[in-house]
Amino acid sequence: MAKQSIRDVDVRSKRILVRVDFNVPLDKATGEVADDTRIRAVLPTIRLLQEQSARIVLCSHLGRPDGRVVEALRLAPVARRLAALLGAAVVTADDCVGGDAEAAAAALPSGGVLLLENLRFHPEEERNDTAFARQLARLGDIFVNDAFGTAHRAHASTSGVAAFLPAVAGLLLEKELAFIGGALDRPQRPFVAVLGGAKVSDKIRVVENLLAKVDTLVIGGGMANAFLVAQGRDVGGSRVDSGDPGHARRALDRAKELDVRVLLPVDAVVAARFERDAECAIVPVDKVPVGWAILDIGPQSQTMYGAAVRAAKLVIWNGPMGVFEWPAFAAGTRSLAEAMGATSATTIVGGGETTQAVEEMGVADRISYVSTGGGATLEFLEGRVLPGVAALMDG
C-alpha cells in the first residue's frame, strides 16, 4: 500500500501537525523518562521539518488516563527529554485542543517545536470524535502520522484528523511500512518466521497469513504448547491456550498442504511451579513430569532454531521463547537473539517483549530493523489494513 510521505509535500514554513508515539515508560521514583527509544525514533522526522523551516506541532498519548486528566501522565517529562535530544527548546501546552493550544501553535517560530498535552485526557480521542478531530486539525496545515505504534487504532489523532488536512507519513512510519511491508510482499528466501509468546489464539491470524509466505515457521513460548498438544504430546502442567483448541491443529494441517516446515521444541526447560526461583530441569518435550510446566525451550531446540535462522535470507521474529524475564528461563530467548544478531540475513524484530529482549541482550544494534510497534506490528503481520495508514494520501 503506497502512501505519500513528508518527502512528497511542500512543508516549508507551514504548521505541521505530527502524531508521534511518545507513550514511553516513566521512572517511578523521579517521574522522568526511563527509556527514550520511541522519542529518538521520531527525531529524523522532526529534524527534516526543522530544516524546511516548518513549525512543528507534536501530539501523543501517554499511558491510559481513560479520558480524564491524570497528573502523573502529563507529557512534561517527555518534553524535557525531547528538548535535550534536540538541543533546542520545546514549547508545551496545557491541553491538546482549544484556545491555548491554538495560540501556542500560532506563535511558533520557523523550526519551533510544540508538544501538546496528552491526547487521551479527552475521551473523544479514542472515540474518533469528528468534532475533536476538527479541533486538532486547526493546529496544522498538513497532518503527518509518524506513530506506527498507534496506526492500528482508528482514533481522532490517527485517522479522524486526516479528513480535514492533507495527510502523509513521517519518516518512521514510512520506514516501518517499507521494511515490514516489503519483507512480506517481496521476501528474500529462505524466509523464516519465528513466533513466540503466551497464546496461539493471540497470533493465529499472524500464523495463517505467514504460512502463505514463509518457507519455515518456528514456534516457541507458551503458544508452542498448543501445537505440541495438537501433535498428541503430553505437556504436563504447562499452560495451554484455552481458546479454540483446533487453531494449532488446523495450522499444522495448512502448513503440510503448503509444504511449509514447522519447527517445534524437542526439549524444554520445565519447572515444578510457575515461579522465578522454582526447581527446574531440562527434559524432552514428551517427558514433562506430571504437574511441571514448560517455561523455555531447551538446548537442543535452541540449536535447531539457531540453525534455521542462520540458513535464512530473511527472518521476522515476534514473541519470546520462554519466560525470559526470569534468568532461569531466559536462555532460549537469548540464544535466538544471539542467532539473529550473528546472521547475515535481513532480520526484523517486532513486538514489545521481543524488542525488550533484543535490547536487554545487547543485540538490537545488529538487527536490520527493530519495529516500534506492538499491536500495530501484529496486525500488520496479520495482513490487516491499519486505519492510521489507510487514512493517508495514496502515493
N, C-alpha and C positions, 0 to 999 in steps of 0.2 A: 504494500500500500504506500505509494509515493506521496509524500507530503511536502509542502513548501516549508522552508526554514528561514531564519533571520538572514541568511545569505541571499535570499530571493526577493527581499523587500527593502525599500529605502527607509532606514530608521534615523537618518541624520536629523538631529535637533528635535526629534519628536519624543513625546512621552510614551514610554513602552511599559505596559503592564505585564509583568513576568510572574507566572505561577511557578514557584520553586517548592522543593520538598525539604524544608528545614525542620522536619519532625525528628529532632536529634535528642539523644539522651542527655539529661542534666545531672550533674553531680549532686547527690542528696545532701551532702554537707555544705557545699558552697553555693549551690544553685547555678553554677556556671556550666558551660557546655563541656560534656565529658568526652565526646567523640565528634570531631568536626568533619568527618568524611563526606557527608552529604552537602555541607557548606562548600567544601573545596571543589566538589564535583561541578558546581554551577559557576565557579569563578571564570572559566573561559567565556561563557555567555555574557556575564556582566562586563568583563574587560573589553570584549568586542563591541558591545554597545557604548561603552565609555569612549573607545577610540573613534566612534562615529558621532560623538557629542550628543548622544541620546540622553534623555532624562529618565532614570530607571526607577520604576515603582514595583517593589517586590511584595508578593503576598504569599502566605503559607499558613498551614495549621501547625499546631504543636500539641501532641497528646490527645486526650479525649475529654474535653470540657463539657460535652453534651449540651451545647447551645447556651451556655451561661459563662459569665466571667469567672475565671479561676486564677487568682493572683499568681500561683506557682507556675502557671502555664503561659505567662506573658512572654513576649519574644525579645525583651530587652537583653537577656544574656546572649541570644543569637546575634543581635545587632552588634554587641561589643566584640564578639569573636569575628564576625564578618568584617568589621572596621579594621581589626588587627590584621586580618589576612589581606585586605585590600590596601592597607596603609593609607586609608583616607576615611573621612567622616561618613557615618551612616546616620541619616536622619530617621527618627521614629515617629509614629503617630499613635494616639491613644485609642484609635479604632481603625477598622479597615474600610469603612464607608462613612458617608456623611460629610458635613461641612468642614470639620477639622482635617480629615483625610484629603478632601479635595483641595483645601487651601495649601496643605503641605506639598501635594503633588504639583500644584500650580507654581509654587515658589522654588521648585528645584532648579538649580543652575545646570548648564550643559555638563554632562558627565556625573551629575549628582545622583546619589542613591538614597531612596526612601524605603524603609521596611515597615509595612503596615502591621497592625496588631492582629493577633490570632483570628483567622477566619472562622474557626469553629466556636468562637464565643457567640456566634449568631446561629440559631437553629436553621435559618434559611439557607445556609451554605450547603449542608448535607441534603436538604430537600430540593436542591437545584431550583430555588425560587426565582422566578423570572424578574421580579422587581429588584431583588437583591443583586442578581447578575447585572442588571441595568445600572445599579448604583456603582458596582465595581468598574463597569465599562467607562464611567465618567472620568476615571482616573488615568486613562491612557488613550492614545491614538491608534495603537496596534497592540494586540494581545500575543504574548509569547508563552507557550507552555513548555517549561523545562523541568517538569516534575513527573518523571516516568513512574515513580513510586505511587502516585495517585491517579495515573492515567486510566486505571480500570474503574474509577469512580465517576459516575455521572453527577457531579456536583456543580454548583454555580460557578466556582472558580476554575473548573477543569473543562467543562463543556458549555454551560449556560452562557457565559460571557462571550463565547465565540459567535453568538447570534447577533451581537451588537458591534463587534470590532473585527477587522481583518485578523485572522488567527493563524499563526505559524509555529513551527517547532523551534525550540532552542537547541544549542549545540549538543547538550547532554541527551535530550530526547532523541535528536537526530541520530546520535551515535548508538543509543540503545536499539532503535529500530533497524539501523544498518547492520549491527553486529548480530543480534538475535534473529531478526527477520531474514537477513541474508544467509545466516547459517541454516535456517530451516528451509528456505526456498531453494538454495543452491549449495547443498552440503558437500564438503570435501569428504572423500571416502578412503578408508573405512570411517563411518560415522558412529560414534559410541555415545549413548546417553546413560548417565548414572543418576538413579533416583533413590532417595532415602527419605527419612522422616518417619513419623509415627503411624499414619493411617493410609492404607491404599485407597480408601474412598475419597480422601482429600486430593488425590493425584490421579484418579482413574482416567479423567479426561486427558491429562497430560500423557499418560501411558498410551491411550487409544490414538492420540494424534501422532506421537512419536513412533509408534510401531509401523506406521506407514512410511516413515522416513529413514529410520536408523538401520544399521547393519547388526548392531549388538545393543541389547538393553541390559544394564547392570542394576540389580536391585539389592538394597541394603536397608539398615534401620529396621524399625518396628514393622514397616509395611512388608518387609520380606517374609514375616511370619505367616501372613495370609497366603502368600504364594507357596510356602513350604507345606502348609496345611492342604492347599489345593492339590499338591503332589502326593498327599496321603501320609505326610510325615507328622509325628507327634512332637510338638514344640513345648511340652511340659506346661509350666505355669506362665509361659510368655503371653503378653498381651496380644490378642488378635482382634483386628478391627471388627467391631460389631455391626458395621454397615452391611451392605449387600454381600453375602458370603460368596456369591458367584462372580464377583468382579475379577478376582485373580484367576479363577479357572477359565473364564472367557478370554482374558488377556493372553493366557498361555496358549489357548487354542488358536487365537488370532495370530500370535507370533509364529506358530507352527505353519499356518496357512501361508504366511508371508515369507517364510524361511528366514526369520529373524532369530538370531541366537539370544537366549535369555540366560544370564548368569545369576545364580542364587547362591547364598552362602553354603559352603560344605562343612564348615566348622564354626564354632561360636564361643564367645566368652559369656558364660552363664553365671547367674548369681542366685543365692538362696533367698534373697529378699530384694525388693526394689529400693535399695538404699545405697548411698555413696560409698560406704565402707563395708558393704556386705561381703560375706565369704564368696569367692568366685573361683571358677575353673574353666579350662578350655576343653571342649568336647566336640565330637562330630554332631552335626545337626540332627541326626536320627537317634542320638543317645543323650538327650537332655534329661537330667534327673527329674523325677516326679516333683512338682511344686517349684522347681527352679525356673528362672526366666532368662531368655536371651537378651543381652544388653549391648552386644557388639559383635561384629564379625571376627572370626578367628584368624590366625596367621596364614593358614592355607588359603583362605578366602582372600586375604589381603594380597597374597602373591598372585592369585588368579586375576583379581580385579586390576592390580597394577600392570600386569601383562597386557590386559585388554586396552588399558589407557595408552601404554607405550606403543602398541601396534596401530593406534588410530591416527587419522589425519585431522579429525575434528572430535572434540569431546565437550558435551554440555553436562554440567553437574548441578543437581538441585536436591539438597537434603542430606543430612549426616548419616553415617553408617552405624552409629550407636549413640549412647548417652554420653556424648563427648565432653559434656560439662564436668563429668566425674572422671578423674585421672585413670582409674582402673578400667574404664570403658571408652577411652579416647583413642586407643591405638589404631583401630580400623579407620576412623576419620582422618587421623594424622597420616597414616600410610597412603591413603588415597590423595590427600592434599599434596604430599611429597611427590607422588607419581605425576600429578597434574603439573606441579612446578618444574619437574625434570623433563617432561616430554617435549618434543619439537612440534607437536600437533598444535592446532589452534584450540585454545581452551577457553570456555565460557563458564563462569560460575554465577548462579542466580539464587536468590532467596536469602532471607535474613540470617538464618542459622548457618548456612553454608558460607556466606560472606564472612560472618563472625569467625568461623573455623579457619578459613584460609588466612585471615588477618592475624588471629591469635597464634597460628602455627608458622607464621613468618614466610608464607609463600605467595601472598597476594600480589607482590610486585613481579612475580614470574608467571602470572595468569594473563592470558591475552586480553580478557575483558571480564571485569567483575561488575555485574549489574547492580544498580542502585535500587531496583525494585524488589518487593517481596511478593505480595499478592498479584501485583501487575505482571511480574515475570512469569508466575504460574499461569495466569490467564493467557498471556501471550504464547506460552508453550502449549497451551491447550488449543491454540488456533483461533481464539476469540478475537473479535474486533473490539479494541479498547475505546470507550466513549471519549476519553480525552484526546485520543489520536484521530478518531473519526470526525471530530468537530473541526479539525484543522483544514486549511485550504489544500486542495489536491495539487500535487506537483505536475 
